[in-house]
């Protein structure tokens, strides 16, 4: 009985030794592969030959097959080295490529916000009415629309009260006033006894010539401004046929001012005619009188045109339009320019966001590739092919990368949300595919 038990124990010990020898043979790196790896021919990485033997020795000590998703201590240390290098590379690349793009995007965001503040301020700006009153934008638009509708309605009804004087006529009037200055200078020179041929011979003659010129300018400008002032005042008394409304309120004042304008123009014309009569040849009195009357009519016509350039240039309704329209048009042009600039900035932001998304995906893929194609992973796969008999191409656990800097930069860029940015992205701009920035 005792002999049988002893033989059985001996057989079991022999079986264990045989299994241990078989496992030892199974967990052994062939000598030929070691030699070829030393020569740089593989299959082990040249710089990781010792670590491969260490991994195989660790597996021999464990003595059992393990799941592919588990790390041993040596494998974990080897993989950590590759992951740290990939993390360092990713951090450097993010600082070099990602962060400058994010800074540019944040700058564009600041510019867009400033433009939006400007647009808001334009929308809340105050406008000056026809009588100096302050009104909001909505009130100015309403007043302008009412005046425009009134002008259109009365024009369709045949009214001429809102007819305007063209800019060409006004420029022609300025030319006539310039000629009137020359003629009036000639008149004042005679009145002040200035010899125009010897105007600059002495200080006294120069002073007289300059005085004549100043009086001519003052007289011409004074008469023109007076006529324009009365013409502007009389717009309120303009009838539907375009002339004066002598049946309305203020008829006496209107008639008195018209008489004053006539006397002023007549006085200036008579003075010029008298100047020509005095200087004309004595043997050609008829021609002198005709020329004097002609020049008097010309001076009167210039004065009348000065009056009509204001009186016939619209009405009190068009005055309100003239006050409101430039302000509204100026605001519209400013808003259009700001919106166009904002549109350009938004398109630039979308392009940079698309570029940022591509760079981030490329950086992640490259960091992953640097781990799985590193000599550390090659050594681990080779060692597992020896002691796990799973083949060199067996899958390893996914890299444990720490891309906090990249994630922070992308989240900062992706924090810019808004309907305008989403609308620009929806236009299908260049590189706008795949963006996850939404309103």
C-alpha positions in Angstrom: 0.0 0.0 0.0 2.7 2.4 1.0 4.7 1.4 -2.1 1.8 2.2 -4.4 1.3 5.6 -2.9 5.0 6.5 -3.2 4.9 5.5 -6.9 1.8 7.7 -7.5 3.5 10.7 -5.9 6.6 10.2 -7.9 4.5 10.1 -11.1 2.7 13.3 -10.2 6.0 15.1 -9.5 7.4 13.8 -12.8 4.4 15.2 -14.6 4.8 18.6 -13.0 8.4 18.8 -14.0 7.6 17.8 -17.5 4.9 20.5 -17.7 7.3 23.1 -16.3 9.9 22.2 -18.8 7.3 22.4 -21.6 6.2 25.9 -20.4 9.8 27.0 -20.1 10.3 25.9 -23.7 7.1 27.7 -24.7 8.1 31.0 -23.0 11.6 31.1 -24.5 12.7 33.5 -27.2 14.5 31.6 -30.0 18.2 32.3 -30.1 18.0 33.0 -33.8 15.5 35.8 -33.4 17.7 37.3 -30.7 20.7 37.3 -33.0 18.8 38.9 -35.9 17.3 41.5 -33.6 20.8 42.4 -32.4 21.8 42.9 -36.1 18.8 45.2 -36.5 16.8 42.7 -38.6 14.0 42.1 -36.1 11.6 40.9 -35.1 12.4 42.5 -31.8 13.1 46.3 -31.8 16.8 46.8 -31.5 16.5 49.1 -28.5 14.0 46.8 -26.7 15.7 43.4 -26.9 16.3 43.4 -23.1 12.8 44.5 -22.4 11.3 41.8 -24.6 13.2 39.2 -22.7 12.0 40.8 -19.5 8.4 40.7 -20.6 8.7 37.0 -21.6 10.3 36.3 -18.2 7.5 38.1 -16.4 5.0 35.9 -18.3 6.9 32.8 -17.3 6.7 33.8 -13.7 2.9 34.4 -14.0 2.6 31.0 -15.6 -0.9 31.4 -17.1 -2.6 33.0 -20.1 -4.2 36.4 -19.5 -6.9 38.4 -21.3 -5.6 40.7 -24.0 -7.1 43.7 -22.2 -5.0 43.3 -19.1 -1.5 44.7 -18.5 1.3 43.2 -16.6 3.5 45.5 -14.5 6.3 45.5 -17.1 3.9 46.0 -20.0 2.2 48.9 -18.3 5.5 50.6 -17.6 6.6 50.1 -21.2 3.3 51.4 -22.6 3.3 54.4 -20.2 6.7 55.6 -21.6 5.2 55.6 -25.2 2.0 57.4 -23.9 4.1 60.1 -22.1 6.0 60.8 -25.3 2.8 61.0 -27.3 1.3 63.3 -24.7 4.4 65.6 -24.8 4.3 65.7 -28.6 0.5 66.5 -28.6 1.0 69.2 -26.0 3.8 70.8 -28.1 1.8 70.6 -31.3 -1.3 72.0 -29.6 0.7 75.0 -28.5 2.2 75.4 -31.9 -0.9 75.0 -34.2 -4.1 74.8 -32.1 -3.7 77.6 -29.6 -2.8 80.4 -32.2 -5.9 79.4 -34.2 -8.0 79.6 -31.0 -6.5 83.0 -30.2 -7.4 84.2 -33.7 -10.9 82.9 -33.3 -11.3 84.6 -29.9 -10.1 87.9 -31.5 -12.7 87.5 -34.3 -15.3 86.8 -31.6 -14.3 90.0 -29.8 -14.6 92.0 -33.1 -18.0 90.5 -33.9 -19.3 91.4 -30.4 -18.0 95.0 -30.8 -19.8 95.3 -34.1 -22.9 93.9 -32.6 -22.7 96.5 -29.8 -22.3 99.2 -32.5 -25.4 97.9 -34.3 -27.3 97.9 -31.1 -26.2 101.5 -30.4 -27.2 102.5 -33.9 -30.6 101.0 -33.4 -31.0 103.0 -30.1 -29.7 106.3 -31.5 -31.8 109.4 -31.4 -32.7 111.5 -34.5 -33.3 115.2 -34.9 -36.7 116.2 -36.3 -37.5 119.0 -38.7 -38.0 121.5 -35.8 -35.1 120.3 -33.7 -37.1 117.7 -31.7 -35.6 114.4 -30.6 -37.2 111.2 -31.8 -36.5 107.5 -31.8 -35.6 105.6 -34.9 -39.1 104.2 -35.2 -40.6 107.6 -34.9 -38.3 109.0 -37.5 -39.1 106.2 -39.9 -42.8 106.7 -39.3 -42.5 110.5 -39.9 -40.5 110.0 -43.0 -43.0 107.4 -44.4 -45.9 109.8 -43.7 -44.2 112.7 -45.4 -43.2 110.5 -48.4 -46.7 109.2 -48.7 -48.2 112.7 -48.6 -45.9 113.9 -51.3 -46.7 111.0 -53.5 -50.4 111.4 -53.0 -50.4 115.1 -53.8 -48.1 114.6 -56.8 -50.5 112.1 -58.2 -53.3 114.6 -57.7 -51.5 117.1 -59.9 -50.1 119.3 -57.1 -46.8 121.2 -57.9 -46.1 122.3 -54.4 -43.5 119.7 -53.7 -41.5 120.2 -56.9 -37.7 120.6 -56.4 -35.0 122.8 -58.0 -32.3 120.7 -59.5 -28.7 120.9 -58.3 -27.6 122.0 -61.8 -29.8 125.2 -61.5 -28.3 126.0 -58.1 -24.8 125.7 -59.5 -25.7 128.0 -62.4 -27.0 130.5 -59.9 -23.7 130.4 -58.0 -22.0 131.3 -61.2 -24.3 134.2 -61.8 -23.7 135.5 -58.3 -19.9 135.3 -58.9 -20.4 137.5 -62.0 -22.6 139.8 -60.0 -19.7 140.3 -57.6 -17.6 141.6 -60.5 -20.3 143.9 -61.8 -21.0 145.3 -58.3 -17.3 145.8 -57.8 -17.2 148.0 -60.9 -20.1 150.0 -59.5 -18.5 150.5 -56.1 -15.2 151.5 -57.7 -17.0 154.4 -59.4 -18.8 155.4 -56.2 -15.5 155.4 -54.2 -13.6 157.1 -57.0 -11.2 154.2 -57.5 -9.1 154.2 -60.7 -8.9 150.5 -61.5 -5.9 151.1 -63.8 -3.9 152.5 -60.9 -5.5 150.6 -58.0 -2.3 149.3 -56.6 0.0 152.3 -57.2 -0.5 153.8 -53.7 -1.7 152.6 -50.4 -4.8 154.8 -50.5 -5.9 153.6 -53.9 -5.3 149.9 -52.8 -7.4 150.5 -49.7 -10.2 152.0 -51.8 -10.0 149.1 -54.3 -10.1 146.5 -51.5 -13.0 148.4 -49.9 -14.9 148.4 -53.2 -14.4 144.6 -53.6 -15.5 143.9 -50.0 -18.7 146.1 -50.5 -19.4 144.2 -53.7 -19.1 140.8 -52.1 -21.1 142.0 -49.0 -23.8 143.4 -51.2 -24.0 140.4 -53.5 -24.0 137.9 -50.7 -26.3 140.0 -48.5 -28.9 140.3 -51.3 -28.6 136.7 -52.2 -29.0 135.5 -48.6 -31.9 137.9 -48.0 -33.7 136.6 -51.1 -33.0 133.0 -50.1 -34.2 133.6 -46.6 -37.5 135.1 -47.8 -37.9 132.3 -50.3 -37.5 129.7 -47.6 -40.0 131.5 -45.3 -42.5 131.7 -48.1 -42.5 127.9 -48.7 -45.2 127.7 -46.1 -47.4 129.9 -48.3 -46.9 127.9 -51.5 -50.1 126.9 -53.3 -50.8 123.6 -55.1 -50.1 125.3 -58.5 -46.6 126.2 -57.3 -47.1 129.9 -56.7 -48.0 132.0 -53.7 -51.1 131.2 -51.7 -52.4 134.8 -51.2 -55.7 133.6 -49.7 -54.3 131.8 -46.7 -53.3 132.9 -43.3 -50.4 135.5 -43.1 -51.4 137.1 -46.4 -50.4 140.6 -45.3 -47.0 139.5 -44.0 -46.4 137.6 -47.3 -47.3 140.6 -49.4 -45.2 143.0 -47.3 -42.2 140.7 -47.6 -42.7 140.3 -51.4 -42.8 144.1 -51.8 -39.6 144.3 -49.7 -37.9 141.7 -51.9 -39.0 143.6 -55.0 -37.7 146.9 -53.7 -34.4 145.4 -52.8 -33.9 143.9 -56.3 -35.1 147.0 -57.9 -32.8 149.2 -55.9 -29.8 147.1 -56.9 -30.9 147.1 -60.6 -31.4 150.9 -60.6 -28.0 151.5 -59.0 -26.3 149.4 -61.7 -28.3 151.2 -64.5 -27.4 154.6 -63.1 -23.8 153.6 -63.0 -23.9 152.7 -66.7 -25.8 155.9 -67.6 -23.1 158.0 -65.9 -20.2 156.1 -67.6 -21.9 155.7 -71.0 -20.9 157.9 -74.0 -22.8 161.2 -74.2 -23.5 160.9 -78.0 -25.1 157.4 -77.6 -27.8 158.1 -75.0 -30.3 155.7 -76.4 -27.9 152.8 -76.4 -26.7 153.7 -73.0 -30.3 153.7 -71.6 -30.9 150.3 -73.3 -27.8 148.8 -71.8 -28.6 150.2 -68.4 -32.1 148.8 -68.5 -30.7 145.4 -69.7 -28.2 145.2 -66.8 -30.9 146.3 -64.4 -33.1 143.4 -65.6 -30.1 141.0 -65.3 -29.5 142.1 -61.7 -33.2 141.8 -60.9 -33.3 138.4 -62.6 -30.4 137.1 -60.5 -32.1 138.3 -57.3 -35.4 136.7 -58.4 -33.6 133.4 -59.2 -32.0 133.5 -55.7 -35.5 133.9 -54.3 -37.0 131.1 -56.5 -34.1 128.7 -55.7 -35.5 128.5 -52.2 -39.2 129.2 -52.7 -39.6 126.7 -55.5 -37.4 124.0 -53.9 -40.1 121.9 -52.3 -42.3 122.6 -49.4 -42.5 122.3 -45.6 -43.1 118.6 -46.1 -40.0 118.1 -48.2 -38.1 120.1 -45.6 -39.0 117.4 -43.1 -37.9 114.7 -45.6 -34.6 116.6 -46.1 -34.0 116.6 -42.4 -34.9 112.9 -41.7 -33.7 111.2 -44.9 -29.9 112.0 -44.5 -30.0 110.7 -41.0 -31.9 107.5 -41.9 -29.8 106.9 -44.9 -26.6 107.5 -43.0 -27.7 105.0 -40.3 -28.6 102.5 -43.0 -25.3 102.8 -44.7 -23.4 102.5 -41.4 -25.5 99.4 -40.5 -24.9 97.9 -43.9 -21.2 98.4 -43.6 -21.1 96.9 -40.1 -23.2 93.9 -41.2 -20.9 93.3 -44.2 -17.9 93.4 -42.0 -19.5 91.1 -39.5 -20.4 88.7 -42.3 -16.7 88.6 -43.4 -15.6 88.0 -39.8 -18.1 85.2 -39.3 -17.0 83.5 -42.5 -13.4 83.8 -41.3 -14.4 82.3 -38.0 -16.2 79.4 -39.7 -13.1 78.7 -41.8 -10.8 78.8 -38.8 -13.2 76.5 -36.8 -13.2 74.0 -39.6 -9.4 74.2 -39.8 -9.3 73.8 -36.0 -11.5 70.7 -36.2 -9.3 69.2 -38.8 -6.1 70.0 -36.9 -7.6 68.5 -33.7 -8.6 65.3 -35.4 -5.2 65.0 -37.1 -3.4 65.6 -33.8 -5.4 63.0 -32.0 -4.9 60.5 -34.8 -1.2 61.2 -34.9 -0.8 60.9 -31.1 -2.6 57.5 -31.3 -0.4 56.4 -34.1 2.7 57.4 -32.2 1.7 55.1 -29.4 0.5 52.0 -31.3 3.5 52.2 -33.7 6.1 52.9 -31.0 8.9 50.5 -30.3 7.3 49.9 -26.9 4.1 48.6 -28.4 6.2 46.5 -30.9 8.1 45.0 -28.0 4.9 44.2 -26.1 3.3 42.6 -29.2 6.3 40.5 -29.9 6.6 39.3 -26.3 2.9 38.4 -26.3 3.3 36.6 -29.5 5.9 34.5 -27.7 4.2 33.7 -24.4 0.6 34.1 -25.4 0.9 32.5 -28.8 -1.6 35.1 -30.1 0.4 36.3 -33.1 2.3 39.6 -33.6 -0.7 41.5 -34.8 -2.8 41.0 -31.7 -4.8 44.0 -30.5 -3.6 45.9 -27.4 -5.6 48.0 -25.1 -6.3 51.6 -26.5 -3.7 54.2 -25.7 -4.5 56.2 -22.5 -3.6 59.7 -23.8 -4.0 62.8 -21.7 -5.0 65.5 -24.2 -6.3 68.1 -21.7 -4.6 71.0 -23.4 -6.1 70.1 -26.7 -9.6 69.5 -25.3 -9.4 72.8 -23.4 -8.4 74.7 -26.6 -11.2 73.1 -28.6 -13.8 73.7 -26.0 -12.8 77.4 -25.8 -13.1 77.7 -29.6 -16.4 75.8 -29.6 -17.9 78.1 -26.9 -18.7 80.7 -29.6 -22.3 80.0 -30.4 -25.0 82.1 -31.9 -27.6 82.2 -34.6 -25.4 84.3 -37.0 -22.5 81.8 -36.7 -24.8 78.9 -37.2 -26.4 80.6 -40.2 -23.0 81.2 -41.8 -22.1 77.5 -41.2 -25.4 76.5 -42.7 -24.4 78.4 -45.9 -22.0 75.6 -46.7 -18.9 77.8 -46.5 -15.5 76.4 -47.3 -14.5 73.9 -44.8 -17.7 74.2 -42.8 -18.5 70.5 -42.8 -18.4 68.5 -39.7 -18.5 71.4 -37.2 -20.4 70.9 -34.0 -20.9 74.6 -33.1 -24.6 75.3 -32.9 -26.8 78.1 -31.6 
